Amino acid sequence: MRKLLVLDVVGMTPDLLRHMPNLSALAEQGWQAELGTVLPAVTCSVQSTLLTGTMPAEHGAVANGWYFRDLGEVYLWRQHNRLVQGPKVWETARAAHPGYTAANVCWWYAMGASTDVTVTPRPIYHADGRKSPDCYVRPPSLHDELTAELGEFPLFHYWGPTASLTSSRWIVAATRRLLRTEDPDLLLAYVPHLDYDLQRYGPHSPEAVRAARAVDAELAPLLDEARGRGRTVVALSEYGITPADTPVDVNRVLRREGLLEVYTQAGMEYLDPWTSRAFAVADHQVAHVYVADGADLPRVRRVLESLPGVDEVLDRAAQARYGLDHERSGELVAVAEPGAWFTYYYWLDEDRRPDFARGVEIHRKPGFDPAELFFDPEDALVKARAGWNLVRKKLGLRYAMNVVPTDPRWVRGSHGRLPDSAAGGPVLLCSDPAVPSAVEATGRLAATDVADLLLHLQGIREEARR
């Protein structure tokens, strides 16, 4: 059985591959294909499709987060693998080939997964409210070995205003270490670096080119090591990031229409999903809109369709055409126009915004917030205050890192809608020279076919048939 390394290089596109010679060499050795992604083209939905071979309507990861109706809460970036319904590719392989081993370095929904080795970001949530960087590792003994060799997981370089190549460097080093010491049959690694400056500055910026060159150089030793060990390598992306300059405040519009409700504590307003007739869970260029009473659907749809920056509004029948009609989906799903994206903001007065709005709070905000990638450009003292807060943290004191803007105009890149061009969309590279017949005929591979491709590359489907 052939062993496989699968790299999820976020944001990699044919356009950017011109600046990525080490990854491009995979295609020169093997082949390259346009990767047909899913709606929404966001991390959790796409990764779940890649690993199950099914659409969001089946595996249930309808976005990076959704409204949990049975809890009455909006949650993004949950981590447990049971949220993804259906067998994963390594489980299918293991059923056909007992003893098959798999390792996951930072692909999402990792906790509770049946992989033999798991490494995923997981802060320490201290009893006094502080949060310290760390990771969740299985088997437990591997945690201390990895952190002793590589240092603590660089959580604050993984997301937020200080997100940088540092996190990808740690992930690549951990992957190389597992390649040498664990040697699993399937080794998955998620490399996030392109996500940062492409959203900050746009995919056609000089910063984007520098980021592409940097992550390609960082991957070179891992690619060389995999090649030296005779591993087949697949490198792919979930989506391409496209230029964005039009934020759409969908929740503020719903509130002005009397459809969204808030409640107030300590002078701050919080989204009230229990009493709202309609509200949106914004996720880049897609927003799930939850409508409590079916009688309100025509009105909510009209409001959404009249909103500048909205391209489509999908009811259940339209969601079915996209493979998105799952019970977790909103009654309506809004898709942004090219260049537009959805904010989560629901307050109408900045003095009433919640205290988490200016922090990196991916679990408390009822929607995705790309402004978390910035120190507030209009706050001259923001970095000095951030430094002081780090001092407080090191002294063991509680602190609030209120440094990100609540002005969305700084964001220059987004994703989520289906790609408008192959050059700016996701791509798959494979080092195996045998080109699948479907790819040879069309130059394209559907995201739902990736799981079967991975099994085929290892000869597992063939073994199962014999």
Residue pairs with C-beta under 8 A, 6 or more apart in sequence:
1 97
1 100
1 185
1 458
1 459
1 460
1 463
2 230
2 231
2 232
2 457
2 458
2 459
3 183
3 184
3 185
3 186
3 187
3 229
3 230
3 231
3 232
3 458
4 185
4 186
4 187
4 231
4 232
4 233
4 234
4 454
4 457
4 458
5 175
5 179
5 187
5 189
5 222
5 226
5 231
5 232
5 233
5 234
6 186
6 187
6 188
6 189
6 233
6 234
6 235
6 236
6 454
7 189
7 191
7 219
7 222
7 233
7 234
7 235
7 236
8 47
8 50
8 107
8 188
8 189
8 190
8 191
8 236
8 237
8 238
9 23
9 191
9 194
9 215
9 219
9 235
9 236
9 237
10 43
10 190
10 191
10 192
10 193
10 194
10 195
10 237
10 238
10 239
11 194
11 195
11 198
11 203
11 237
11 239
11 240
11 241
11 415
12 20
12 23
12 194
12 212
12 235
12 236
12 237
12 240
12 426
12 427
13 203
13 237
13 240
13 423
13 424
13 425
13 426
13 427
14 32
14 34
14 422
14 423
14 424
14 425
14 427
15 203
15 240
15 423
15 424
16 194
16 203
16 208
16 209
16 212
17 23
17 24
17 27
17 427
18 24
19 209
19 212
19 213
19 216
20 212
20 213
20 215
20 216
21 216
22 216
22 217
22 219
22 220
22 223
23 216
23 219
23 223
23 235
23 429
24 429
25 223
26 32
26 223
26 233
26 235
26 429
26 430
26 431
27 429
27 430
29 431
29 433
30 429
30 430
30 431
30 432
30 433
30 435
31 429
31 430
31 432
31 433
31 435
31 439
32 427
32 428
32 429
32 430
33 427
33 428
33 430
33 439
33 443
33 444
33 445
34 422
34 425
34 426
34 427
34 428
34 443
34 444
34 445
35 236
35 237
35 425
35 426
35 427
35 428
35 444
35 445
35 447
35 450
36 444
36 445
36 446
36 447
37 46
37 238
37 239
37 418
37 419
37 425
37 426
37 447
38 45
38 46
38 49
38 55
38 56
38 322
38 323
38 447
38 448
39 45
39 56
39 286
39 322
39 323
39 324
39 335
39 416
39 417
39 418
40 56
40 62
40 63
40 283
40 284
40 285
40 286
40 324
40 416
40 417
41 238
41 239
41 415
41 416
41 417
41 418
41 419
41 426
42 63
42 64
42 238
42 239
42 283
42 284
42 286
42 415
42 416
43 64
43 108
43 238
44 61
44 63
44 64
44 65
44 77
44 108
44 109
45 56
45 61
45 62
45 63
45 64
46 238
46 239
46 426
46 447
47 61
47 107
47 108
47 109
47 190
47 238
48 56
48 59
48 60
48 61
48 84
48 109
49 55
49 56
49 59
49 61
49 447
49 448
49 450
50 236
50 238
50 447
50 450
50 451
51 84
51 88
51 89
51 107
51 451
52 58
52 59
52 84
52 86
52 87
52 88
52 89
52 451
53 89
53 448
53 449
53 450
53 451
53 452
54 86
54 448
55 323
55 324
55 448
56 62
56 323
56 324
56 326
56 329
57 319
57 320
57 323
57 324
57 325
57 326
58 85
58 86
58 323
58 326
59 84
59 85
59 86
60 83
60 84
60 85
60 326
60 328
61 83
61 84
61 109
62 288
62 324
62 326
62 328
62 329
63 281
63 283
63 286
63 288
64 76
64 77
64 283
64 368
65 74
65 75
65 76
65 77
65 78
65 281
65 283
65 367
65 368
66 74
66 75
66 281
66 288
66 328
66 329
66 330
67 73
67 74
67 273
67 279
67 281
67 288
67 290
67 328
67 330
68 74
68 75
69 290
72 273
72 274
73 273
74 271
74 273
74 281
74 366
74 367
75 363
76 281
76 283
76 362
76 363
76 365
76 366
76 367
76 368
77 108
77 362
77 363
78 109
79 108
79 109
79 110
79 111
79 120
79 122
79 136
80 109
80 111
80 112
81 88
81 109
81 110
81 111
81 112
81 113
81 114
82 112
83 109
84 109
87 95
88 113
88 114
89 186
89 451
89 454
89 455
90 100
90 102
90 114
90 115
90 186
91 114
92 451
92 455
92 460
93 100
93 102
93 185
93 186
93 455
93 458
93 460
94 100
94 102
94 114
96 460
96 461
96 463
96 464
97 460
97 463
97 464
100 185
100 186
100 460
101 116
101 117
101 182
101 184
101 185
101 186
102 115
102 116
102 117
102 184
102 185
102 186
102 187
102 188
103 115
103 116
103 117
103 118
103 119
103 178
103 182
103 184
103 186
103 187
103 188
104 110
104 113
104 115
104 117
104 118
104 119
104 120
104 188
105 119
105 120
105 171
105 174
105 175
105 178
105 187
105 188
105 189
105 190
106 119
106 120
106 121
106 171
106 189
106 190
106 192
107 120
107 188
107 189
107 190
108 120
108 190
110 118
110 119
110 120
110 136
111 118
111 120
111 122
111 136
115 138
115 188
116 182
116 184
117 138
117 139
117 142
117 178
117 182
117 184
118 136
118 137
118 138
119 135
119 136
119 137
119 142
119 146
119 174
119 178
120 135
120 136
121 135
121 136
121 153
121 155
121 158
122 134
122 135
122 136
123 131
123 132
123 133
123 134
123 155
124 131
124 132
124 133
124 134
125 131
126 132
128 398
129 398
130 393
130 396
130 398
130 399
132 393
133 152
133 153
133 154
133 155
133 156
134 147
134 152
134 153
134 155
135 143
135 146
135 147
135 153
135 155
136 143
137 143
137 146
146 174
146 177
147 153
149 173
149 177
150 170
150 173
150 174
150 177
151 170
153 170
154 166
154 167
154 170
155 167
156 162
156 163
157 163
157 164
157 165
157 166
157 167
158 167
158 192
159 360
159 362
159 372
159 373
160 360
160 372
160 373
160 404
161 360
161 372
161 373
161 374
161 375
161 386
161 403
161 404
163 192
163 195
163 196
163 373
164 193
164 196
165 193
165 211
165 214
165 215
165 218
167 192
167 193
168 191
168 192
168 193
168 215
168 218
169 218
171 189
171 190
171 191
171 192
172 189
172 191
172 218
172 219
172 221
172 222
175 187
175 189
175 222
176 221
176 222
176 225
178 184
178 187
179 187
179 222
179 225
179 226
179 229
179 231
180 225
183 229
185 458
186 454
186 458
187 231
189 222
191 215
191 218
191 219
193 211
193 214
193 215
193 218
194 208
194 211
194 212
194 215
194 241
195 241
196 211
196 373
197 205
197 207
197 208
197 210
197 211
198 205
198 208
198 211
198 241
198 413
199 241
199 370
199 373
199 411
199 412
199 413
199 414
200 207
200 373
200 374
200 410
200 411
200 412
200 413
201 207
201 208
201 412
201 413
202 208
202 243
202 244
202 412
202 413
203 240
203 241
203 242
203 243
203 413
203 424
204 243
205 412
208 413
223 233
226 233
227 233
227 431
232 430
232 431
232 432
232 457
232 458
233 429
233 430
233 431
234 428
234 429
234 430
234 431
234 453
234 454
234 457
235 428
235 429
236 426
236 427
236 428
236 429
236 450
237 426
237 427
237 428
238 426
239 415
239 416
239 419
239 425
239 426
240 415
240 419
240 424
240 425
240 426
241 413
241 414
241 415
242 338
242 339
242 413
242 414
242 415
242 419
242 420
242 424
243 339
243 412
243 413
244 285
244 339
244 340
244 341
244 411
244 412
244 413
244 414
245 339
245 409
245 412
246 308
246 309
246 336
246 337
246 339
246 340
246 341
247 309
247 340
247 341
247 342
247 343
247 408
247 409
247 411
248 307
248 308
248 309
248 310
248 336
248 340
248 341
248 342
248 343
249 343
249 345
250 280
250 282
250 287
250 289
250 304
250 307
250 310
250 334
250 342
250 343
251 260
251 271
251 279
251 280
251 282
251 343
251 344
251 345
251 346
251 367
252 345
252 346
252 347
252 348
253 303
253 307
254 260
254 276
254 278
254 279
254 280
254 289
254 300
254 303
255 262
255 346
255 348
256 348
257 299
257 303
258 277
259 276
259 277
259 278
259 279
259 296
259 299
259 300
259 303
260 271
260 276
260 277
260 278
260 279
260 346
261 272
261 275
261 276
261 277
262 269
262 270
262 271
262 272
262 346
262 347
263 269
263 270
263 272
263 275
264 270
264 352
267 351
267 352
268 352
268 353
268 354
268 355
269 346
269 347
269 352
269 353
269 354
270 354
271 279
271 346
271 366
273 279
273 290
273 366
276 290
276 292
277 291
277 292
277 293
277 296
277 300
278 289
278 290
278 291
278 292
278 296
278 300
279 289
279 290
279 346
279 366
280 287
280 288
280 289
280 290
280 330
280 334
280 342
280 344
280 367
281 287
281 288
281 289
281 290
281 330
281 344
281 366
281 367
282 342
282 343
282 344
282 367
282 368
283 342
283 367
283 368
283 416
284 341
284 342
284 368
284 370
284 414
284 415
284 416
285 335
285 336
285 340
285 341
285 342
285 414
285 415
285 416
285 417
286 333
286 334
286 335
286 336
286 342
286 416
286 417
287 330
287 333
287 334
287 336
287 342
287 367
288 329
288 330
288 332
288 333
289 300
289 304
289 330
289 331
289 332
289 333
289 334
290 330
290 331
291 297
291 300
291 330
291 331
291 332
294 331
297 315
297 331
297 332
300 331
300 332
301 313
301 315
301 332
304 310
304 313
304 332
304 334
305 313
307 334
309 336
309 337
309 340
310 334
310 335
310 336
310 337
310 340
311 335
311 336
311 337
311 338
311 340
311 417
312 318
312 334
312 335
313 332
313 333
313 334
313 335
314 322
314 324
314 332
314 333
314 334
314 335
315 331
315 332
316 325
316 331
317 325
318 333
319 325
319 329
319 333
324 333
334 342
335 416
335 417
336 342
336 414
336 416
336 417
338 417
338 420
340 414
341 370
341 411
341 414
341 416
342 367
343 367
343 369
343 408
344 365
344 366
344 367
344 368
344 369
345 357
345 406
345 408
346 366
347 353
347 354
347 357
350 406
353 406
355 400
355 402
356 364
356 365
357 365
357 406
358 376
358 402
358 403
358 404
358 405
358 406
359 400
359 401
359 402
359 403
359 404
360 372
360 401
360 404
362 369
362 372
369 404
370 408
370 411
370 414
371 404
371 405
371 406
371 407
371 408
371 410
371 411
372 404
373 404
373 411
374 404
374 405
374 410
375 382
375 383
375 386
375 403
375 404
376 382
376 403
376 404
376 405
376 407
377 405
377 410
378 405
378 407
379 385
379 403
379 405
382 403
383 403
385 402
385 403
386 401
386 403
389 399
389 400
389 401
392 398
392 399
393 399
419 425
419 426
428 445
428 450
430 453
430 457
432 457
436 445
436 453
436 456
438 444
438 445
438 449
439 445
445 453
452 461
455 461
456 462
